Each structure stands twice: as structure tokens, then as C-alpha cells.
């Protein structure tokens, strides 16, 4: 008998192989919901190159993918300003809108507006709606030399960005 690599309980029967955060793990059925199933008992796996189908012993279907897994950085067009929630709240109040009215204009839920105004970073689609509805800009721009007040173009490195974030 083997132990679940997530909760540590003894796995009765076959372990389920899942991908959690890019790591391949043997887990119990309860913890299998925490990741993407790679091999599950009772399913068929089609080999991408040969087209052959192989069977895994009893259970649900297998989901095997070679696609790039998306993370939060794939969803972003740029870096959002640090005080975005304050900017959004002030722009909303300046237009005389309640959170509910803003949500209706944007066709979003009021709870989402509340969360964003308390610090939750909005997805790009929501950020764009906010910018358009409130006539604001929520992205940092490192590209233009006018922003720095210096002549010449400066291309920031990852270290420069980290210093800026820690310095504020």
C-alpha cells in the first residue's frame, strides 16, 4: 500500500497520478481534485505520436496534455500601478457612482468591484472595462523617457523592477 503525497493517508486501491503545480504526484481520490489528472484508473490514453490507445485499470477518463499551462502573468498586458484600488475608488466617486452602479455599467458583479477596491488585482478584461468606464489608466509604463525626466531610453531589468517594488 502507498501513501498519498498530499494528505499522507494510506491509499486503498490504485493511486491516481495528477499534476499539481507542475509536479507529478501519486494521490488519493479525495486529493485528486487538487490537480490535473494525468493517469486515472479505467481510462484510455491515446499516444500523440503513434495514435495507439492504452488502457489504465478502472476509473474516470484521462486528461493528458502537452500544452503550456497558463499562469497569472499570461493574463496581464503590463504592470498595474501600485495604488490601483485608490485610483478606481476615487474615479468612481468623482463620477458619482456607487459600486453597484459601476458594476451594472461594466456588466460585472458588485462583489468583484468591492474586491478590486479592497486590493484584489483585476484581470486584464476587467481592468480594461474599468479604464474605459472611469476614464483612467491603471498600467505602469516604463517605456517613455519622459516619465523618468532623463534623456535617453532606459530599459529596466528585473532587478530594477524589484528595487522599485521594494522601495515604495
PEVEN-V590691 format. One record per pair of residues at least 12 apart in sequence whose ideal C-beta (glycine too) atoms are under 6 Angstrom apart, sorted by the first residue. I is the first residue (numbers start at 1). GAP is how many residues later the second one is. Records with the same first field share a line. If there is no record, write none. Layout:
I=GAP + GAP
This chain:
2=13
4=23 + 24 + 27
5=20 + 21 + 22
6=21 + 25
7=24
9=19
11=17
14=27
16=16 + 24
17=21 + 22
18=14 + 17 + 19
19=16 + 17 + 19
20=14 + 15
37=26
39=17 + 23
40=19 + 20 + 22
41=15 + 16 + 17 + 18
42=16 + 17
43=13 + 18 + 19
45=17 + 19
75=48 + 49
77=47
78=61
79=61
80=41 + 58
81=57 + 59
82=86
84=54
85=32 + 34
87=49
88=29 + 42
89=28
91=43 + 45
99=14 + 15
105=28
106=23 + 27
142=14
